[in-house]
Amino acid sequence: MNFDFSPEQEQIRRTIQEICRDFPNEYWQELDACRSYPEQFVDTLTQGGWLAALIPEEYGGIGVGVLEASIILEEINHSGGNSAACHAQMYIMGTLLRHGSEDQKRRYLPAIASGDARLQAFAVTEPNAGSDSTRIETRAVRQGDEYIVNGQKIFISRVQHSDLMLLLARTSPYDENNRAGNLSVFLVDLEDAGDSVQAVPLETMVNHETNVVHIEDLHVPIENLIGEEGQGFRYILSGMNVERILIAAECIGDAHFFIEKATEYARERAVFGDPIGKNQGVQFPIAAAFAQTEAADLIRYKAAARFDAGHKVGPEANMAKYLASEASWNAANMCMDTYGGYGMAVEYDIERKFRESRLYKVAPVTNNLILSYLGHNVLGLPKSY
């Protein structure tokens, strides 16, 4: 397998780097301090077509592969930014693209590609379901030519900055013998929804704009059902591998941010007459973080390349997310140790990225569940849950 990036891919990298230079660390620090959404940054990416990277050209997108999309998100985080503010615009539409009708795709994808409509909210997780999405309780009851939806979702990010929301709901009672066969997926127009969808901000340790979403007597036209009723869980699963590959790329970007910051600081910071980077206790953890990140990046590259080639990538996508999130968190801890007390100071931007990097050990899927998947589905061990 060729592990070199093409000239076109390297051009994407350079272009994103140039865009990010207009949004320095101070920009993200100010947003973090007041818990604000990076509207200007997201608008800039949208206008450049970068958030429509995975939308085919026939629907107004750039039409590149997952590997190219992953480079975009990697470089945002590498620059010190936080692509979680907009990454869902890339991959949520995959359910619509792969399983929606041609009429739905013609109706929504060009608007998403142009930025006239934002699809950034993915309403799956519920307070009583957690990682077991087959146990969700939100109900969608068919009445004539529409569905009436009632329920509650949690950790639903970017609702206030979306025009559309992808919603997973139960359309028939839970069946232990067919756990995935009673859920359906809908595309919800949030303007049409009005007060039937209420988002309550949920304060977290990072500026992630996430919410508890209350849904009461929401009327969804039958034409907004994606694919067949009862197949929704399978539809969203098909997009989760893409999500995990892209999240892995973000983690790689974070790790490189920490490694570069630590390396620069270790060269310049002198204690007892010598740069601290001369000490093995400082130098070796930086080198170890670099080696771990490079190894994780190879799995990310393999997963993206195999997906773009049309292969199944469940093991590779999960391993990429697991290894990259572990690498970025280890790099974050290493960087904090390298900076010492200065790492806690907001102006150095280490503490913000430190908080942000911790998220991906538990989201969008906890690393323990990935290990369970690998143990059972890849290694053939007994199911651990």
N, C-alpha and C positions, 0 to 999 in steps of 0.2 A: 504493500500500500504506500502511495506517495504521501508523505507528511509535509510537503512544501505547499504553501499557499500560492494561488495563481496571481498574476499581476492584477486582475480584476478584484480579487479578494483583498489584496494589499491596498488597492486604491480605496476600497470601502473603509478599511481601517484608517487610512490617512485622513479621509474626509470626515469621519466621525471624530477623530482627534482634533481636527480643526474646528469643528462645531463646538466641541466641549471646551476649547480654550476660551470661548466667549462666556462660559459659565464656570468661573473658577470656584475654589473652595469656599470663598466668602459668600458666594451666592447660595450655596447649599447650607452653610452655617446659619445664615439669616432665615432661610425657610425652616430649618430645624428648630430654631429658637422660638418661632411663632407658630409652628405647626401648620405651615402653609403649603399649598400645592404648587409645583413648579410650572405654572401655566405657560410662561414664556418659553421655557425649555421644551415642553411638550409640543407647543405650537411650531417651534422651529423644526423639530424632527418631523412633524406631520407635513409641513409645507415642503420639506425635502423629499417626502415620500418614504422615509425610512421606516415608519411604523407600518407601512403597507408592503414591507419587504416580501412577505410570504403570499400576498394576494396575486394571483396570476395577472398578467398584463391585459388579458381580455376583459378583466373587471376593474382595470384602472390601477393595479398595483405594479410593483417592480418585477415580481415574478422570479425572485431568486430562491435558493434553497435554504434549508435549516442551517447549514454551515455558515452561509453569509449572514443570515439573521443573527446567529450566535456571535459573530464578530462585532456586530453593531452593539449588542448589549454588553459584551465584554469590555469594549473600549469606553463605554459610558462609565462603568464602574471603575475601570482602570484609571480614568481621569479624576476620580474622586466624586463623581456623581452617583445618583441612585436610580437605576433604570426601573426599579420596582414601581415607580410612579406611572410608567406607561407600558411596561413589557407585555401586559395582558392584551393590549391592542393588537399585538402580533399573533398570539397563538389562540385566543378564544374564538376567533373567527373560523378556525380550522374545523370546528364541528359543523358550522354552516356550509363551509366550502366542500367538505367531504360527504355530508349527509343531507344537506338542504336541497330543495327543489331548484330547478333552473330559474323559476320565477323568483324565488326567495333570493338566490344569488344575484340575479340581475337587479333586484330591488334594493338590496342592502350593501353588497360588497363595493360598488363604485362610490357610494357615499362614505363608507368607512375608509376607503383608500384616499379619498380627497380630503378627509377631515370634516366633512359636513355632518358626519355622525360618528360618535365615539362609542365603541363597544369594548369596554374595559372592566365591566362588572360580571363576575362569574358566581352565581348564587347556588352553591352546592352545600357547604358545611352547615350543620345545625347544632344547637346546644346539646342535644341528646344523642347525636349520632357520631360526631368526631370523625375518625378515619374510616369508620364503617358506613360508607355512603348508602349502602343498600338498606340501612335502617332509618333513613330520613322520614319525617312525619308530615311535611308540607304536602297538602292534598290538592290535586287539580281534578275537579269533577266536571265531566262533560254535560253541558246543557244546550241542546240545539246546536248552533253553529259556533259555540264558544265554550271555553273552560272557565270555571270559577275557582280561583286559587286562594287558599288560606294556609298560613303557616308562619314560621320564623326561621331566619337564617342568621349566622354569625360569622365574623371575620370576612365580611364581604367588602372588598376594597374598591375604592374609586367610584362608588355609586353616585356621589354628588358631581362627579366629573365625567359622567357617561350619559349618553342618550339612549343606549340600548343595554339590556342585561340578559345574559343567558341564564336560564332558570331550570334547575332539575327538580321535578315534583313527582309525587306518587299518583299514578292514575288507576291503580287497583291495589287491593289489600296485600300486605306482606305475605309472602309464601316461602317457607323455609326450603322447599324443594325447587324454587325458581326465584332466588333472591334478586337476581338482576333483571328479571323479566316484567317488572311492574312499575318501572320508572320511565318518565318521558321528559323530553327537553323542549323548552319553549324559548322563543326570542321575544322579550318584553320591551315594548316601547315605553320608556319611563315617563315621557311627557303625557302620553295617553293614559298611563296608569294613574296619574294624579296622586291623590291622598291615599290610594289603595296600597301604595308602597311607601313606607316610612323608614328612613335611614337615621339611626341614632349613632353618632360618632362614638367609637370605642377607643379610649386612651390606652396607648401602649408605650413601650420603651423606645420605639422608633417612630419617625414621622412617616407613617405608612398609609394614612387616610383610610382606615378600615372601620367597619360599622356592624352594628346589629340591625338587621332589616326585618321589619314587621310587615307581613302581607295579609291584607284583610279584604275579602270579596273583590279580588283582582279579576277583571274580565279580560281574557286573552282570546282573540279570534282564532278559530281553528286553523286558519292559514298561517298562523305563527307557530304551529307545531312543527318541529324539525323532524323529518323522516317519519317513521312509523311510531304509533303509540306503543309504549312498553319496551322500546329499544333504546331509550335515552341513556341508560347507564353504559351500555356498550359504545354508544356514540362518543360520550365524553372520555371514555377510556382510550379511545383511538387518538385523542389529542394530548393525553397526559405524557406520552413519551417525548413529544416535542417540547412540552413545558419543562420537563426535567432536563433535557439537553440545553435549553436556553438558560435555565436557572444555573446549571453547571457552568456555563460560560460567564454568567455574572459573577459567580464565585471565583472563577479564575481571574477575572478582572480585579476583584477585591484583593485577592492574594497578591497579585503583582503590585497593586497600590501599596500594600503593607511592606512588601519586600523592598521596593524601591525607597520608600520613606525610611525604613530602618537602615538600609545600606548607606544612604546619604548621611543620615544622622550619625551612624557609627564611624564614618570617616571624619566627620567634622567635630564631633563632641570629644573634647579632651578632658580626662580626669587623671590626676597623679602624673601629669606631664606627657601622656600618650593618648592617641585616639582610642576610644573604647572598643572600636572594631578590631584592635590588635589582640584583645583578650579572647581566648577560646570560648569562654562562657557567653560572650556576645556574638562572636563570629560564627560559631558552629550552629546555633539555632537559626540564624539567618540562612546559612547554607542548606540546612535541613529543610527549612520551609520552601526554599527555592526548588530543591530536588523533588519534594512531595508535590508541589504545584505543577512542575513539568510533567510528572508521571500522570497526574489527574487530567492534565490537558490532552494527553494522548488518547485517553479513553473518551473524552468529550469529542475530540476530532473523529475518532473511529465511529462513535455513535451517530454523529451528524452525517458523516459521509455515507454510512450504511443506510440511514433513513432516506437520504436524497437519492440513493441508488434503488430504492424500493424494497429494501429488506426489512424483516421484522427486527426490532431493536430493543425489546423489553429488557433483557439483561444489561445491554450496553448503556441504555438511557438511565437505568437505575444506578448502575455502578458509577456513571459519570456524575450524577447528582450527589451520590454518597461521597465519593472520593474528593470531588471539588469542594463541597461544603466543609468537609473535614480539613482540607488543605487551607481554605480561607480562614477558618476559625483558628487553626494552629498558627497561621501567619499573623492573625490579629493579636493573639496572645504574645507571640514573639515580638511584634512591633511595640506593644505596650510595655513589655519588659525592657526593650532596648531604650525607649524614651524615658523610662522611669516615671518620676512625678510629672514631667512635662507631657507625658502621654494623656494625662487627665485634663490638660488645659484645652479649652475649646479651640483656641487659635491654631493649634497644630493639626486639628481635624482627625486625630487618631481615635479619640473617644467616640465620635459620631459614627465613623466607619466600623469601629469595634462593635457598637451596638447593632448596627445594620447587618453585619456579617453573621451574628449569632442566630438570626432568624432562620437561615437556610438549613440549619441542622434539624429543624422541626417542621419546616414548611417548604414547599407545598405538601410534602409527605415527610413524616419523621424518619430519621435514618434507621431507627430500629425496625420499622416496617419494611424498609428496603432490604435489610439483612434477612428478615423473615421471608421475603419474596425470593431472594437468592437461595437461601437455604432449602426452601420447599420446592420451588419451581425450576431451579437450575441444578441444584445438587441432589435433589430427590430425597431430602430428609423429611421426617414427619412434620406435618403442619404444626406450627408453634403457637397458634392462637385459635 
